[in-house]
Amino acid sequence: MFDKVIGYQDEKLELSRVLDTILNESKYAKIGVKTPRNILLYGEAGIGKSLLAGEFAKATEKKIYVIRKDQPN
């Protein structure tokens, strides 16, 4: 799913787990797991947060809002 993103193995694994809970809500609801309502990607500018968010949004099959704040120079 995150083929375009190089590195960030831990972050990609965590986002894959969240994606699984979103795509299989009923399965996880049976065992008491709640789907996260928000995800915040934080870090320096230019490290691939928007690319990760875009790939995640494509895979979800649900309406996703990506909000970006451009960093001042």
Stockholm file with secondary structure:
# STOCKHOLM 1.0

chainA/1-73         MFDKVIGYQDEKLELSRVLDTILNESKYAKIGVKTPRNILLYGEAGIGKSLLAGEFAKATEKKIYVIRKDQPN
#=GR chainA/1-73 SS CCTTCCSCHHHHHHHHHHHHHHHTHHHHHHTTCCCCSCCCCCCSTTSSHHHHHHHHHHHHCSCCCCCCCCCCC
#=GC SS_cons        CCTTCCSCHHHHHHHHHHHHHHHTHHHHHHTTCCCCSCCCCCCSTTSSHHHHHHHHHHHHCSCCCCCCCCCCC
//
